[in-house]
Amino acid sequence: MANQIIIKPIISEKSEGLSEKLTKYSFVVARKANKVEIRKAVEKEFSVNVAKVNTMVMPSKSKSRNTKRGMQKGRVSAYKKAIITLAAGEEIDFFGEV
């Protein structure tokens, strides 16, 4: 169940800064998942206590690239993003012992 709700973590400079300073972690989640389902999935998957869940739907974007045949146009799909705030003293380690 948790694998169907949590698609992948978002690893970027902004999300890493949030996780280091404020214990907030960003995930791409299923479009139909609500905050309660996301909270339960994160608590089950990573064995942490979730204090707060914020969600947002990121809009699709049009992209274009140049190829030998000319300009190729397409779209990047819309997705739902969840920002999880953990309880004090909690932490998620995505990379293990790298």
Z-matrix of the N, CA and C atoms (Angstrom, degrees):
N
C 1 1.454
C 2 1.523 1 111.19
N 3 1.346 2 116.62 1 -44.92
C 4 1.462 3 119.95 2 -179.48
C 5 1.522 4 111.03 3 -65.00
N 6 1.335 5 117.01 4 -32.23
C 7 1.463 6 119.84 5 179.67
C 8 1.521 7 111.66 6 -68.43
N 9 1.331 8 117.60 7 -27.30
C 10 1.459 9 120.39 8 179.71
C 11 1.526 10 111.32 9 -80.41
N 12 1.331 11 118.13 10 -24.42
C 13 1.459 12 121.21 11 -178.01
C 14 1.521 13 110.72 12 -89.21
N 15 1.337 14 117.43 13 -50.43
C 16 1.464 15 121.42 14 179.09
C 17 1.524 16 108.12 15 -87.37
N 18 1.321 17 117.29 16 116.56
C 19 1.463 18 120.69 17 -178.97
C 20 1.524 19 110.29 18 -87.45
N 21 1.346 20 117.35 19 -53.24
C 22 1.458 21 120.31 20 178.42
C 23 1.522 22 109.49 21 -165.00
N 24 1.321 23 117.21 22 154.83
C 25 1.469 24 119.38 23 173.73
C 26 1.527 25 109.93 24 -78.13
N 27 1.322 26 115.65 25 153.55
C 28 1.462 27 121.12 26 176.65
C 29 1.522 28 107.22 27 -97.56
N 30 1.332 29 116.40 28 117.50
C 31 1.456 30 122.68 29 -179.80
C 32 1.523 31 107.75 30 -110.12
N 33 1.325 32 116.64 31 103.38
C 34 1.454 33 122.15 32 177.60
C 35 1.524 34 107.84 33 -144.88
N 36 1.314 35 116.29 34 173.14
C 37 1.461 36 119.66 35 179.31
C 38 1.522 37 111.32 36 -62.59
N 39 1.313 38 115.96 37 -41.90
C 40 1.460 39 119.86 38 -178.99
C 41 1.528 40 111.51 39 -65.91
N 42 1.334 41 117.09 40 -44.91
C 43 1.463 42 119.30 41 -179.60
C 44 1.523 43 111.89 42 -68.92
N 45 1.327 44 118.19 43 -33.59
C 46 1.470 45 120.67 44 176.39
C 47 1.524 46 110.79 45 -66.59
N 48 1.329 47 117.48 46 -38.83
C 49 1.462 48 120.64 47 176.54
C 50 1.515 49 111.92 48 -63.57
N 51 1.340 50 116.59 49 -40.88
C 52 1.465 51 120.32 50 177.14
C 53 1.519 52 111.68 51 -64.25
N 54 1.326 53 116.60 52 -39.85
C 55 1.468 54 119.12 53 -177.80
C 56 1.525 55 111.84 54 -70.67
N 57 1.327 56 117.60 55 -34.74
C 58 1.464 57 120.02 56 -179.83
C 59 1.528 58 112.00 57 -72.97
N 60 1.332 59 117.13 58 -41.67
C 61 1.465 60 120.12 59 -174.18
C 62 1.523 61 113.09 60 -88.47
N 63 1.333 62 117.64 61 -42.42
C 64 1.465 63 120.80 62 -168.44
C 65 1.526 64 114.53 63 -118.38
N 66 1.305 65 119.24 64 6.33
C 67 1.474 66 125.11 65 -174.20
C 68 1.526 67 111.52 66 49.89
N 69 1.336 68 116.14 67 48.00
C 70 1.452 69 122.62 68 174.20
C 71 1.523 70 108.22 69 -113.02
N 72 1.328 71 116.08 70 131.94
C 73 1.457 72 121.68 71 -177.67
C 74 1.520 73 109.22 72 -122.92
N 75 1.334 74 116.89 73 141.96
C 76 1.462 75 122.55 74 -176.16
C 77 1.520 76 110.14 75 -108.87
N 78 1.333 77 116.20 76 138.17
C 79 1.459 78 122.76 77 179.49
C 80 1.518 79 109.74 78 -136.53
N 81 1.343 80 116.06 79 148.06
C 82 1.458 81 121.38 80 166.20
C 83 1.524 82 104.83 81 -88.09
N 84 1.331 83 116.30 82 127.43
C 85 1.462 84 121.07 83 -176.45
C 86 1.519 85 110.15 84 -124.17
N 87 1.320 86 115.99 85 168.79
C 88 1.463 87 121.32 86 178.67
C 89 1.519 88 110.03 87 -63.54
N 90 1.325 89 116.54 88 144.06
C 91 1.466 90 121.08 89 -175.67
C 92 1.525 91 112.27 90 -62.93
N 93 1.320 92 118.06 91 -32.55
C 94 1.465 93 120.96 92 -175.94
C 95 1.524 94 113.16 93 -90.87
N 96 1.317 95 118.28 94 -1.98
C 97 1.467 96 121.39 95 -178.35
C 98 1.524 97 110.03 96 -74.33
N 99 1.344 98 116.15 97 139.39
C 100 1.455 99 119.73 98 176.26
C 101 1.532 100 109.81 99 -102.23
N 102 1.328 101 117.29 100 177.85
C 103 1.459 102 121.61 101 -173.66
C 104 1.522 103 112.36 102 -64.22
N 105 1.322 104 117.54 103 -37.26
C 106 1.468 105 120.90 104 -179.47
C 107 1.523 106 110.14 105 -66.57
N 108 1.324 107 117.78 106 -43.86
C 109 1.462 108 121.55 107 178.62
C 110 1.526 109 111.12 108 -64.58
N 111 1.327 110 117.27 109 -39.80
C 112 1.460 111 121.03 110 179.30
C 113 1.521 112 109.99 111 -64.88
N 114 1.335 113 117.42 112 -43.43
C 115 1.467 114 121.94 113 178.52
C 116 1.530 115 111.17 114 -58.55
N 117 1.330 116 116.79 115 -47.84
C 118 1.464 117 121.12 116 -179.23
C 119 1.530 118 111.65 117 -64.15
N 120 1.344 119 116.45 118 -39.37
C 121 1.467 120 120.62 119 -178.83
C 122 1.526 121 111.04 120 -66.37
N 123 1.346 122 117.73 121 -42.55
C 124 1.470 123 120.87 122 -179.90
C 125 1.525 124 110.02 123 -68.04
N 126 1.323 125 117.76 124 -42.07
C 127 1.466 126 120.53 125 179.26
C 128 1.522 127 111.05 126 -62.97
N 129 1.331 128 117.33 127 -38.98
C 130 1.466 129 120.62 128 179.76
C 131 1.529 130 111.62 129 -72.11
N 132 1.320 131 116.52 130 -43.88
C 133 1.469 132 121.37 131 -174.94
C 134 1.532 133 112.93 132 -69.12
N 135 1.330 134 117.57 133 -43.22
C 136 1.460 135 121.19 134 -172.19
C 137 1.525 136 113.90 135 -110.48
N 138 1.328 137 119.02 136 -0.89
C 139 1.474 138 124.11 137 178.51
C 140 1.531 139 111.75 138 55.57
N 141 1.330 140 116.10 139 52.96
C 142 1.462 141 122.60 140 178.33
C 143 1.531 142 108.56 141 -130.53
N 144 1.336 143 116.43 142 166.97
C 145 1.461 144 122.02 143 174.99
C 146 1.528 145 109.18 144 -101.13
N 147 1.317 146 116.30 145 123.91
C 148 1.462 147 121.80 146 -178.25
C 149 1.527 148 108.71 147 -93.76
N 150 1.330 149 116.57 148 128.22
C 151 1.453 150 121.50 149 178.71
C 152 1.526 151 111.55 150 -89.65
N 153 1.346 152 117.16 151 -39.04
C 154 1.459 153 120.27 152 -173.69
C 155 1.523 154 110.08 153 -153.38
N 156 1.329 155 116.94 154 148.74
C 157 1.463 156 122.91 155 177.64
C 158 1.530 157 108.39 156 -129.50
N 159 1.315 158 117.17 157 125.62
C 160 1.462 159 122.97 158 173.55
C 161 1.526 160 107.29 159 -116.99
N 162 1.328 161 117.27 160 134.74
C 163 1.460 162 121.08 161 -179.44
C 164 1.516 163 110.15 162 -124.05
N 165 1.320 164 115.18 163 154.11
C 166 1.457 165 121.89 164 175.63
C 167 1.521 166 109.14 165 -154.32
N 168 1.318 167 116.16 166 146.80
C 169 1.460 168 121.44 167 176.75
C 170 1.516 169 107.18 168 -99.90
N 171 1.318 170 115.37 169 117.71
C 172 1.454 171 121.30 170 179.63
C 173 1.533 172 108.24 171 -85.42
N 174 1.324 173 118.66 172 129.67
C 175 1.467 174 120.78 173 -175.50
C 176 1.527 175 112.10 174 -72.34
N 177 1.335 176 114.61 175 159.56
C 178 1.463 177 119.02 176 176.65
C 179 1.518 178 109.01 177 -73.45
N 180 1.329 179 116.00 178 156.40
C 181 1.460 180 121.51 179 -179.12
C 182 1.523 181 109.49 180 -129.00
N 183 1.318 182 115.83 181 146.08
C 184 1.457 183 119.03 182 174.60
C 185 1.526 184 108.45 183 -88.97
N 186 1.315 185 115.91 184 138.30
C 187 1.461 186 122.57 185 -179.72
C 188 1.517 187 108.68 186 -128.04
N 189 1.316 188 116.43 187 153.23
C 190 1.455 189 120.79 188 176.10
C 191 1.523 190 108.64 189 -141.15
N 192 1.324 191 115.39 190 151.30
C 193 1.468 192 120.52 191 178.00
C 194 1.523 193 108.75 192 -145.48
N 195 1.320 194 114.81 193 154.27
C 196 1.458 195 120.96 194 -179.95
C 197 1.519 196 109.53 195 -94.26
N 198 1.332 197 116.28 196 132.66
C 199 1.456 198 122.50 197 176.51
C 200 1.528 199 108.54 198 -129.97
N 201 1.322 200 116.17 199 -179.06
C 202 1.465 201 120.30 200 177.39
C 203 1.519 202 111.82 201 -62.43
N 204 1.316 203 116.24 202 -31.42
C 205 1.462 204 120.76 203 -178.34
C 206 1.521 205 112.65 204 -87.65
N 207 1.318 206 117.41 205 0.71
C 208 1.461 207 120.24 206 178.70
C 209 1.522 208 111.08 207 116.78
N 210 1.296 209 115.30 208 -159.82
C 211 1.467 210 122.05 209 -176.63
C 212 1.530 211 110.33 210 -78.56
N 213 1.323 212 116.46 211 125.30
C 214 1.462 213 122.40 212 175.50
C 215 1.516 214 108.14 213 -103.89
N 216 1.310 215 117.21 214 126.08
C 217 1.456 216 121.26 215 179.59
C 218 1.521 217 109.42 216 -111.86
N 219 1.324 218 115.12 217 144.98
C 220 1.452 219 120.51 218 179.02
C 221 1.514 220 110.01 219 -160.44
N 222 1.335 221 115.83 220 -172.52
C 223 1.453 222 121.16 221 -179.12
C 224 1.518 223 110.17 222 -132.75
N 225 1.327 224 115.07 223 147.02
C 226 1.455 225 121.78 224 170.92
C 227 1.524 226 105.97 225 -97.50
N 228 1.321 227 117.21 226 129.56
C 229 1.457 228 121.71 227 -174.69
C 230 1.518 229 112.42 228 -63.55
N 231 1.320 230 115.85 229 153.24
C 232 1.460 231 122.02 230 173.62
C 233 1.531 232 108.06 231 -73.37
N 234 1.329 233 116.87 232 153.04
C 235 1.456 234 121.05 233 178.54
C 236 1.518 235 109.49 234 -147.45
N 237 1.326 236 115.16 235 163.05
C 238 1.457 237 121.01 236 179.02
C 239 1.517 238 108.19 237 -103.92
N 240 1.323 239 115.70 238 133.55
C 241 1.457 240 121.89 239 -178.36
C 242 1.521 241 108.47 240 -116.15
N 243 1.334 242 116.26 241 138.07
C 244 1.458 243 121.37 242 177.28
C 245 1.519 244 108.75 243 -121.77
N 246 1.335 245 116.42 244 133.35
C 247 1.461 246 121.79 245 174.52
C 248 1.519 247 106.55 246 -109.04
N 249 1.323 248 115.60 247 117.68
C 250 1.457 249 123.11 248 -174.34
C 251 1.520 250 108.42 249 -102.10
N 252 1.326 251 117.50 250 127.17
C 253 1.459 252 122.58 251 173.25
C 254 1.521 253 107.66 252 -102.67
N 255 1.322 254 116.43 253 123.92
C 256 1.463 255 120.94 254 -178.76
C 257 1.514 256 110.94 255 -89.93
N 258 1.321 257 115.53 256 161.10
C 259 1.455 258 121.66 257 176.35
C 260 1.528 259 109.23 258 -67.10
N 261 1.326 260 116.74 259 161.94
C 262 1.472 261 121.62 260 -178.01
C 263 1.521 262 110.45 261 -59.40
N 264 1.324 263 115.45 262 134.01
C 265 1.463 264 121.03 263 178.05
C 266 1.519 265 114.75 264 86.12
N 267 1.317 266 118.47 265 -5.45
C 268 1.468 267 121.85 266 179.84
C 269 1.526 268 109.97 267 -90.42
N 270 1.344 269 116.19 268 156.90
C 271 1.461 270 121.22 269 -177.95
C 272 1.512 271 109.34 270 -158.78
N 273 1.347 272 117.38 271 145.52
C 274 1.459 273 123.44 272 174.11
C 275 1.510 274 107.55 273 -112.61
N 276 1.339 275 116.38 274 130.03
C 277 1.465 276 121.55 275 178.62
C 278 1.520 277 108.59 276 -109.55
N 279 1.343 278 117.71 277 102.07
C 280 1.459 279 121.97 278 -177.63
C 281 1.520 280 112.32 279 -74.71
N 282 1.323 281 117.99 280 -33.52
C 283 1.457 282 120.90 281 -170.25
C 284 1.514 283 113.93 282 -95.93
N 285 1.321 284 119.61 283 -7.49
C 286 1.457 285 121.58 284 179.86
C 287 1.512 286 110.20 285 65.99
N 288 1.317 287 116.53 286 -131.90
C 289 1.464 288 120.89 287 -177.92
C 290 1.505 289 110.02 288 -108.00
N 291 1.316 290 117.33 289 66.62
C 292 1.459 291 122.34 290 -179.94
C 293 1.506 292 109.17 291 -91.04
